[in-house]
C-alpha cells in the first residue's frame, strides 16, 4: 500500500467517504509497481471542481513519485467518485 498519500480538494470540500474512496483506489495501484519501489513511492491527488454554464464538472489529477520518475494522470467527469 502506498503510505505517503496526499489528497487535496480545490474549490470542493472533501468528506471522509470521498477520502476513503480515493485512498482505496490509489492503494490498488501499487500492484503495478516493482516490489523494490513500493516503499519509496508517494502520491498526490488533487480533486478540483470546475463550474460550467450547464453544471459542475470535477477534475482529478494523480501524481506518482516513483524512483527516478514522475507519473501523472488526469481525468474529468460530472461525478466526483467516478
Secondary structure, DSSP 8 states (H G I E B T S, - for coil): --SEEEEEEESS---HHHHHHHHHHHHGGGGGS-GGGGGG-EEEEEEEEEEETTEEEEEEEEEEEETTEEEEEEEEESSTT-
